[in-house]
Amino acid sequence: MPWSEIARLWLAAQGDDRAIKTFRNTVLGETWQVAGEAPDWQRLYDRREHWPAGTVPMGGLLLTAGVDVQRDCLEASLWAWGQDRQSWLVEHRVLAGNPFEAPVWKELRLLLRENWRHASGHRLPVAMAAIDSGDGMTTAEVYSFVRRAGAGRAIAVKGQDGLSAAVGQPAATEVRRNGRKLGGLKVWPVGSSFLKGETYGWLKLERPTEESGDPFPPGYVHLPVHAAGEEFCRQLTAEQLVARAGRNGFRRLEWVKTRERNEAPDCRVYARAAAAALGMDGWGEGRWARMADALSLPAAELPTGVNVTRPSPSPVATDAHRPRGWLAPRSEWLR
C-alpha cells in the first residue's frame, strides 16, 4: 500500500473512533487500546500512605496472600481486607529460588506461618493463601504444596477469563508428581479478567481530602510508602484492556501487558480470590462487627459502618464452597 493511500485513510478517519480503530487494526496492525482502563502509576505513587512497616492498619480485619509462581522465584503479596472491601497492602515479598526445588517452598511455608501486628496490638495470621497453578510446568509443585499446607491454609487457583465472578465452583483433580499419585485436590477457578477490572476500578477512586473529612469510598485500595515503591506502582498498572478482532470478525476484549514485569496485579488478584473463597463478599455488618470485637477495637476506631453491638448468637450462614477452617477460633486467631 503506498504511503499516499495510508495518509488518505488516516485523514478520512479523523473524528470517528470506529474508523480510527479500523485503521489501526487493519493498516497499522496494532491493537486498539480502550482509553482510561489502567490508572496512572504516578498518581498511585503520589497518594501513598504512611503506617509502620509489617503492620496491619486499624481497618484491616482479614489477611490473605496471593502467590505468583515464576521461573526463578515466588512472589507473594499480603493484603488486609475490611468492610466495604477496602484493602491495605501489608507486604510484597520476593522469594528467590527454583520452584522445582524444595527450599523456595519452605520459605513460602514459613511466610504463611508468620503473623502481623495489628494496629489494635493483636497479631493477625494469614487466613488463606491462593497460589497460581495455571503454569503447566509448575502445576505439580503447586498442588503438592497445597496438599501439605491443608485446605484451610492454602488453595490452588487457575485463571479463567470468561468467569464473571471472583471465584467459581472448585473442581476436583488428581495430583501426580514424578508419575506417582498423591491424591485428590480441589482447584479454584478465578475470574482473572473480572478481578483485574474490579481492581483497576478501585484504584481509580479518589482519596478524600483531609478538609472534607469524608470516609474512604468502598473498595478503596490503600498503598503504603514502605511496600509500594515506584516499581510496584508501575507493575500494578502494567496491564491494559484492549479490543482485538477475533477469528469470527467480532471484537473481543482482553488484558495485555504494557511492560515486561506485571507480578503485582497477579498477586493482588490471587489474594482477592482467597478472600472471596473465604466468603468475604457475602459478609454483612454483623460478621465484620464480630471480627472487630475479636480484635477488641475501640468503637471510635472501628471501620465506617461497623456496628459494635454484639450480634445475636444465631449461627452465621456458611457458603457450601467455602474451604474448611475459614472461621478460625479466637484462640488460633490471636497470638
NORRA-V113054 format. One line per field, one symbol per residue. ss: DSSP state (H for helix, E for strand, C for the rest). psi: psi as a letter, one per 30 degrees, with the letter a starting at -180 (. if undefined). Layout:
BEGIN
ss=???
psi=???
END
This chain:
BEGIN
ss=CCHHHHHHHHHHHCCCHHHHHHHHHHHHCCCEECCCCCCCHHHHHHCCECCCCCEECCCCCEEEEEEEECCCEEEEEEEEECHHHCEEEEEEEEEECCCCCHHHHHHHHHHHHCEEEECCCCEEECCEEEEECCCCCCHHHHHHHHHHHCCCCEEEEEECCCCCCCECCCEEEEEEECCEEEEEEEEEEECHHHHHHHHHHHHCCCCCCCCCCCCCCCCCEECECCCCCHHHHHHHCCEEEEEEECCCCCEEEEEEECCCCCHHHHHHHHHHHHHHHCCHHHCCHHHHHHHHHHCCCCHHHCCCCCCCCCCCCCCCCCCCCCCCCCCCCHHHHCC
psi=kleeeeeeeeeffkfjeeeeeeeeeeefhlljkjkgeklkeeeeefgllklkkglklefkfkklkkkkklfglkkkkkkkkalggllkkekkkkjklkfgleeeeeeeeeeffllkklffflkkljekkkkkgfjfegeeeeeeeeeeekffelkklkkjefjhlelakkkklkkkkhfkkfalkkkkkkieeeeeeeeeeeffkkkkleeegklklkfkjkkleffiaeeeeeefgglkjlkkklfgfkkkklklkflekheeeeeeeeeeeeeeffgefgkaeeeeeeeeefghkkefgllkfkkfkkllgklkklkfgklkgfjkleffek.
END
